[in-house]
Amino acid sequence: MPQLTFRDIGNQEAIIYHDGEAVGDLCRHRDPVTGAPFYLVCLTEDPRGQVRVDDRARIRDTITQRLTTHPLLGWRY
């Protein structure tokens, strides 16, 4: 089974790794209206752009789904 790992690279930012290969970035932000945290998943070479994740518990599921359906990386997942 593929493994997702993360490496912090700065304040509120991490690199996403899939089986040891860097595949994107994860950034934590705060909603300016509610103050609630949310996360942006930005996968490498993904023409669909970034995706917002409001529930921290759903980050891994969201990344897995995005990698599986990635138009350029999906074949490697």
CNS distance restraints for C-alpha pairs under 8 A (distance, minus, plus):
assign (resid   2 and name CA) (resid  18 and name CA) 6.76 0.50 0.50
assign (resid   2 and name CA) (resid  19 and name CA) 5.93 0.50 0.50
assign (resid   2 and name CA) (resid  77 and name CA) 7.41 0.50 0.50
assign (resid   3 and name CA) (resid  18 and name CA) 5.71 0.50 0.50
assign (resid   3 and name CA) (resid  19 and name CA) 5.14 0.50 0.50
assign (resid   4 and name CA) (resid  16 and name CA) 7.03 0.50 0.50
assign (resid   4 and name CA) (resid  17 and name CA) 5.60 0.50 0.50
assign (resid   4 and name CA) (resid  18 and name CA) 4.77 0.50 0.50
assign (resid   4 and name CA) (resid  19 and name CA) 6.42 0.50 0.50
assign (resid   4 and name CA) (resid  60 and name CA) 7.45 0.50 0.50
assign (resid   5 and name CA) (resid  16 and name CA) 6.08 0.50 0.50
assign (resid   5 and name CA) (resid  17 and name CA) 5.09 0.50 0.50
assign (resid   5 and name CA) (resid  18 and name CA) 6.59 0.50 0.50
assign (resid   5 and name CA) (resid  19 and name CA) 7.76 0.50 0.50
assign (resid   5 and name CA) (resid  20 and name CA) 7.68 0.50 0.50
assign (resid   6 and name CA) (resid  14 and name CA) 6.03 0.50 0.50
assign (resid   6 and name CA) (resid  15 and name CA) 5.55 0.50 0.50
assign (resid   6 and name CA) (resid  16 and name CA) 4.83 0.50 0.50
assign (resid   6 and name CA) (resid  17 and name CA) 5.91 0.50 0.50
assign (resid   7 and name CA) (resid  14 and name CA) 5.19 0.50 0.50
assign (resid   7 and name CA) (resid  15 and name CA) 5.26 0.50 0.50
assign (resid   7 and name CA) (resid  16 and name CA) 6.90 0.50 0.50
assign (resid   7 and name CA) (resid  17 and name CA) 7.93 0.50 0.50
assign (resid   8 and name CA) (resid  12 and name CA) 7.80 0.50 0.50
assign (resid   8 and name CA) (resid  13 and name CA) 6.00 0.50 0.50
assign (resid   8 and name CA) (resid  14 and name CA) 4.17 0.50 0.50
assign (resid   8 and name CA) (resid  15 and name CA) 6.51 0.50 0.50
assign (resid   9 and name CA) (resid  13 and name CA) 5.87 0.50 0.50
assign (resid   9 and name CA) (resid  14 and name CA) 5.27 0.50 0.50
assign (resid   9 and name CA) (resid  15 and name CA) 6.91 0.50 0.50
assign (resid  10 and name CA) (resid  14 and name CA) 7.03 0.50 0.50
assign (resid  12 and name CA) (resid  27 and name CA) 5.75 0.50 0.50
assign (resid  12 and name CA) (resid  28 and name CA) 5.08 0.50 0.50
assign (resid  12 and name CA) (resid  29 and name CA) 7.46 0.50 0.50
assign (resid  13 and name CA) (resid  25 and name CA) 7.18 0.50 0.50
assign (resid  13 and name CA) (resid  26 and name CA) 5.72 0.50 0.50
assign (resid  13 and name CA) (resid  27 and name CA) 4.45 0.50 0.50
assign (resid  13 and name CA) (resid  28 and name CA) 6.37 0.50 0.50
assign (resid  14 and name CA) (resid  25 and name CA) 5.78 0.50 0.50
assign (resid  14 and name CA) (resid  26 and name CA) 5.17 0.50 0.50
assign (resid  14 and name CA) (resid  27 and name CA) 6.49 0.50 0.50
assign (resid  15 and name CA) (resid  22 and name CA) 6.71 0.50 0.50
assign (resid  15 and name CA) (resid  23 and name CA) 7.69 0.50 0.50
assign (resid  15 and name CA) (resid  24 and name CA) 5.93 0.50 0.50
assign (resid  15 and name CA) (resid  25 and name CA) 4.55 0.50 0.50
assign (resid  15 and name CA) (resid  26 and name CA) 6.18 0.50 0.50
assign (resid  16 and name CA) (resid  22 and name CA) 5.78 0.50 0.50
assign (resid  16 and name CA) (resid  23 and name CA) 5.72 0.50 0.50
assign (resid  16 and name CA) (resid  24 and name CA) 5.09 0.50 0.50
assign (resid  16 and name CA) (resid  25 and name CA) 5.41 0.50 0.50
assign (resid  16 and name CA) (resid  26 and name CA) 6.58 0.50 0.50
assign (resid  17 and name CA) (resid  21 and name CA) 5.09 0.50 0.50
assign (resid  17 and name CA) (resid  22 and name CA) 4.33 0.50 0.50
assign (resid  17 and name CA) (resid  23 and name CA) 5.58 0.50 0.50
assign (resid  17 and name CA) (resid  24 and name CA) 7.25 0.50 0.50
assign (resid  18 and name CA) (resid  22 and name CA) 6.41 0.50 0.50
assign (resid  18 and name CA) (resid  23 and name CA) 6.41 0.50 0.50
assign (resid  23 and name CA) (resid  43 and name CA) 5.74 0.50 0.50
assign (resid  23 and name CA) (resid  44 and name CA) 5.46 0.50 0.50
assign (resid  24 and name CA) (resid  41 and name CA) 7.35 0.50 0.50
assign (resid  24 and name CA) (resid  42 and name CA) 5.43 0.50 0.50
assign (resid  24 and name CA) (resid  43 and name CA) 4.03 0.50 0.50
assign (resid  24 and name CA) (resid  44 and name CA) 4.96 0.50 0.50
assign (resid  25 and name CA) (resid  41 and name CA) 6.05 0.50 0.50
assign (resid  25 and name CA) (resid  42 and name CA) 5.18 0.50 0.50
assign (resid  25 and name CA) (resid  43 and name CA) 6.38 0.50 0.50
assign (resid  26 and name CA) (resid  39 and name CA) 6.70 0.50 0.50
assign (resid  26 and name CA) (resid  40 and name CA) 5.68 0.50 0.50
assign (resid  26 and name CA) (resid  41 and name CA) 4.85 0.50 0.50
assign (resid  26 and name CA) (resid  42 and name CA) 6.40 0.50 0.50
assign (resid  27 and name CA) (resid  39 and name CA) 5.51 0.50 0.50
assign (resid  27 and name CA) (resid  40 and name CA) 5.19 0.50 0.50
assign (resid  27 and name CA) (resid  41 and name CA) 6.82 0.50 0.50
assign (resid  28 and name CA) (resid  37 and name CA) 6.76 0.50 0.50
assign (resid  28 and name CA) (resid  38 and name CA) 5.87 0.50 0.50
assign (resid  28 and name CA) (resid  39 and name CA) 4.53 0.50 0.50
assign (resid  28 and name CA) (resid  40 and name CA) 6.54 0.50 0.50
assign (resid  29 and name CA) (resid  37 and name CA) 5.61 0.50 0.50
assign (resid  29 and name CA) (resid  38 and name CA) 5.43 0.50 0.50
assign (resid  29 and name CA) (resid  39 and name CA) 6.08 0.50 0.50
assign (resid  29 and name CA) (resid  40 and name CA) 7.76 0.50 0.50
assign (resid  30 and name CA) (resid  35 and name CA) 5.37 0.50 0.50
assign (resid  30 and name CA) (resid  36 and name CA) 5.49 0.50 0.50
assign (resid  30 and name CA) (resid  37 and name CA) 4.36 0.50 0.50
assign (resid  30 and name CA) (resid  38 and name CA) 6.01 0.50 0.50
assign (resid  31 and name CA) (resid  35 and name CA) 4.83 0.50 0.50
assign (resid  31 and name CA) (resid  36 and name CA) 5.42 0.50 0.50
assign (resid  31 and name CA) (resid  37 and name CA) 6.16 0.50 0.50
assign (resid  31 and name CA) (resid  38 and name CA) 6.91 0.50 0.50
assign (resid  37 and name CA) (resid  54 and name CA) 7.03 0.50 0.50
assign (resid  38 and name CA) (resid  52 and name CA) 6.87 0.50 0.50
assign (resid  38 and name CA) (resid  53 and name CA) 5.82 0.50 0.50
assign (resid  38 and name CA) (resid  54 and name CA) 4.59 0.50 0.50
assign (resid  38 and name CA) (resid  55 and name CA) 7.13 0.50 0.50
assign (resid  38 and name CA) (resid  56 and name CA) 7.52 0.50 0.50
assign (resid  39 and name CA) (resid  52 and name CA) 5.70 0.50 0.50
assign (resid  39 and name CA) (resid  53 and name CA) 5.06 0.50 0.50
assign (resid  39 and name CA) (resid  54 and name CA) 6.34 0.50 0.50
assign (resid  39 and name CA) (resid  56 and name CA) 7.45 0.50 0.50
assign (resid  39 and name CA) (resid  59 and name CA) 7.90 0.50 0.50
assign (resid  40 and name CA) (resid  50 and name CA) 6.31 0.50 0.50
assign (resid  40 and name CA) (resid  51 and name CA) 5.62 0.50 0.50
assign (resid  40 and name CA) (resid  52 and name CA) 4.70 0.50 0.50
assign (resid  40 and name CA) (resid  53 and name CA) 6.26 0.50 0.50
assign (resid  41 and name CA) (resid  50 and name CA) 5.49 0.50 0.50
assign (resid  41 and name CA) (resid  51 and name CA) 5.32 0.50 0.50
assign (resid  41 and name CA) (resid  52 and name CA) 6.50 0.50 0.50
assign (resid  41 and name CA) (resid  53 and name CA) 7.51 0.50 0.50
assign (resid  41 and name CA) (resid  63 and name CA) 7.17 0.50 0.50
assign (resid  42 and name CA) (resid  46 and name CA) 7.69 0.50 0.50
assign (resid  42 and name CA) (resid  49 and name CA) 6.75 0.50 0.50
assign (resid  42 and name CA) (resid  50 and name CA) 4.56 0.50 0.50
assign (resid  42 and name CA) (resid  51 and name CA) 6.81 0.50 0.50
assign (resid  43 and name CA) (resid  49 and name CA) 7.74 0.50 0.50
assign (resid  43 and name CA) (resid  50 and name CA) 7.06 0.50 0.50
assign (resid  43 and name CA) (resid  67 and name CA) 7.96 0.50 0.50
assign (resid  45 and name CA) (resid  72 and name CA) 7.27 0.50 0.50
assign (resid  46 and name CA) (resid  50 and name CA) 7.94 0.50 0.50
assign (resid  46 and name CA) (resid  70 and name CA) 6.61 0.50 0.50
assign (resid  46 and name CA) (resid  71 and name CA) 7.18 0.50 0.50
assign (resid  46 and name CA) (resid  72 and name CA) 7.29 0.50 0.50
assign (resid  47 and name CA) (resid  71 and name CA) 7.98 0.50 0.50
assign (resid  53 and name CA) (resid  58 and name CA) 7.09 0.50 0.50
assign (resid  53 and name CA) (resid  59 and name CA) 6.50 0.50 0.50
assign (resid  53 and name CA) (resid  62 and name CA) 7.65 0.50 0.50
assign (resid  55 and name CA) (resid  59 and name CA) 7.16 0.50 0.50
assign (resid  58 and name CA) (resid  62 and name CA) 5.98 0.50 0.50
assign (resid  59 and name CA) (resid  63 and name CA) 6.16 0.50 0.50
assign (resid  60 and name CA) (resid  64 and name CA) 6.07 0.50 0.50
assign (resid  61 and name CA) (resid  65 and name CA) 6.12 0.50 0.50
assign (resid  62 and name CA) (resid  66 and name CA) 6.09 0.50 0.50
assign (resid  63 and name CA) (resid  67 and name CA) 6.03 0.50 0.50
assign (resid  64 and name CA) (resid  68 and name CA) 6.06 0.50 0.50
assign (resid  65 and name CA) (resid  69 and name CA) 6.29 0.50 0.50
assign (resid  66 and name CA) (resid  70 and name CA) 5.69 0.50 0.50
assign (resid  67 and name CA) (resid  73 and name CA) 6.58 0.50 0.50
assign (resid  67 and name CA) (resid  74 and name CA) 5.58 0.50 0.50
assign (resid  67 and name CA) (resid  77 and name CA) 6.59 0.50 0.50
assign (resid  68 and name CA) (resid  73 and name CA) 7.77 0.50 0.50
assign (resid  68 and name CA) (resid  74 and name CA) 4.80 0.50 0.50
assign (resid  68 and name CA) (resid  75 and name CA) 7.72 0.50 0.50
assign (resid  68 and name CA) (resid  77 and name CA) 5.89 0.50 0.50
assign (resid  69 and name CA) (resid  74 and name CA) 5.39 0.50 0.50
assign (resid  70 and name CA) (resid  74 and name CA) 4.58 0.50 0.50
assign (resid  73 and name CA) (resid  77 and name CA) 6.92 0.50 0.50
